[in-house]
Amino acid sequence: MSPVSVTYWGFLHFLIIAFFFLFAWAMLLLAKAKGKDFAKKLILALMWGNFAVHFLRQFTPYYFERWPFALYLSSALNLCAVLVLAAPFLFMFGNALLKEYLVIMSILGGAIALLFPTTPVELGARVGDFWTFLEMVRYCLCHYILIVTAMLMLYFGFHKLNYRRLPMEGVLFLGALTIIFLNKFAMWGLLKPDPAYMFFDSEFENPSYVFGIPNRLADNPILALILQVFVWPFLRYTLPNGATAYLPVVWIVPLLYLLLLPALFLVLYLPLDFKRIRSDCAFLIRKINGKKKAEQTDREK
C-alpha cells in the first residue's frame, strides 16, 4: 500500500469527515426504514462492536509491536475510551442522567476527535503499511459510532435532553477524568517513566488533559489567557524539572463550571431544549412578579 498522508485540514482529513456524514446518513436511513425496535438493536450492535474492537485490536501487528505498552491503549485511556467501554451498559441500564452524559460526551468527544484527528495525522506522517492504515480506519469508525449512536438515541426518543441536568453532567465529567487518572496509575508499570515524578508531567501520557494543559499548547495567547483567568494559582505547581504541573482532575473545576458548561448550554442546550428553557424562564418571571405584587400589597395594608 502506498504511504498514507493525513494532515490537518488536508484532503484526507476532509475525506474522513465526509465519510462520517455518509455513515451517519446510511445508519439513519436504515433505522428509519426498519423502525424504532430495529433502531435500538442497531444502536446496541454498534456499541458492542465498538466495545469488542477496543480489545480485539490487540491482536494486530500494529499493537504486537508495542506490547506490553499496547495494553494501556485498550484500557480506559481517555474520555472516548471510557465512553466506548461504558456505552452499551449505560444505554441498557443507565438512568436519565447517565444517558444524558453518554449522549452529550459522545457527540462532543467524537466531533473533537474528527476535527482534530491526532492518531491519523501521527500515523500518516510516519508509515503507510496496511496495519497502520487499518488502525487509522479503526480510529475513525470508533468516533463515527460514538456520534451516530448518540444521534440515533435522540432521534428515536431513547433519550430526551434536559438542561437542568447540566450541573450534574459536570460531576460525571470529573468522575470520568478520575477514572482516567486511576487507570494511568494502575497501568504505571507498563509506561515505565523515569524519573517517577513524570507521572504528573502534562507532557507525558496526558490523555484528555487530566494532568493539565501541555506547555506547548499553553503558549497559545488565547489559551494562555483562559488558563490565567480560570486555572487559579493554587491549582498549579512546579515539578523538579522546572515544568508547570497541575493538580490532576481538580485543575479543571473552575474552567468547567465557569466557562465550558455555560458554553455548552448556549451552543447545545439552548437550541435543542429551548421550549423547556423558555417555560422555566416564564415561570420564574411570573414567580418574581407575583412576589413583587405580594410585597406591594403588604405595604399598602
Secondary structure, 3 states (H helix, E strand, C coil): CCCCCCCCCCHHHHHHHHHHHHHHHHHHHHHHHHCHHHHHHHHHHHHHHHHHHHHHHHHCHHHHCCCCHHHHHCCCCCHHHHHHHHHHHHHHHCCHHHHHHHHHHHHHHHHHHHHCCHHHHHHHHHCCCHHHHHHHHHHHHHHHHHHHHHHHHHHCCCCCCCHHHHHHHHHHHHHHHHHHHHHHHHCHHHHCCCCHHHHHCCCCCCHHHCCCCCHHHHCCHHHHHHHHHHCCHHHEEECCCCCEEECCCHHHHHHHHHHHHHHHHHHHHHHHCHHHHHHHHHHHHHHHHHHHHHHHHHHHC
